[in-house]
Amino acid sequence: MAEEEEKKKKKKHKHKEKHSTDPHFKPSADVKGLRFGGQFIVKSFTVRQAPPPELLRLLDIPPPCVVAGQRGRPPFSSTVTFVPTNFTILAHHAWHTLTLGLGTKTSKAVVFVFESESARAAVDRLWPRTIALGDVNRRLIRGLAGCEMARFKFRKGCLTFYVYAVRRLGTSGFACSDDLRRILEAVVAVKDFLDHTAMLALPSQPSIAFPSQLEMPAH
């Protein structure tokens, strides 16, 4: 009986030791997902995938300098970003009005930073371009079987950022730590986002509404 108890303790210790190399990372099944509180209607609101240039605009990060004759690595090519759709922006405003100010006005943006561009490309082919917020935990976060994540959450006015660093289970370190560091620093530094209607009315303020296509420079 004592031997069996000792074996259980050793097994438990080994299991803890396996995931203790970096206390910030947890298996995808255990990491915290998006939180909604009692605002269940928000789960039906949608977010859409945004290309890296939109992430630069969202976080007020200047675009990288392009040296003539050289092709550098695209900015944040290891990331997949989901931002509120126009429907979500309008729905939040309507819900806040209908509930006489009791409904939340806070939207959510989700940024996944993968350990490599190939890892990002593998899931990008499978993930939907638009998804309901209520499905993000089940389909995206829990769906990354065999991975572990570090979760960061920032409330910036009417927009809450969830940033997830994603790596294979048991991997030490994080290969795209520069991308992760730049994103975290930018989220901390960016000014709070205003009420959605005020954001649209004041072009000098950060906005979470983007054109469907980015303008391309004329040749």
Secondary structure, DSSP 8 states (H G I E B T S, - for coil): -HHHHHHHHHHHHHHHHHT-SSTTEEETTTS-----TT-GGGGG-EEEEE-HHHHHHHTT-------TT-----TTTTEEEEEE-HHHHHHHHHHHHHTTT-S---EEEEEEEESSHHHHHHHHTTS-SEEEHHHIIIIIITT-TTEEEEEEEEEEBTEEEEEEEEEETT--S-TTHHHHHHHHHHHHHS--B--HHHHHH-TTS--S---SS------
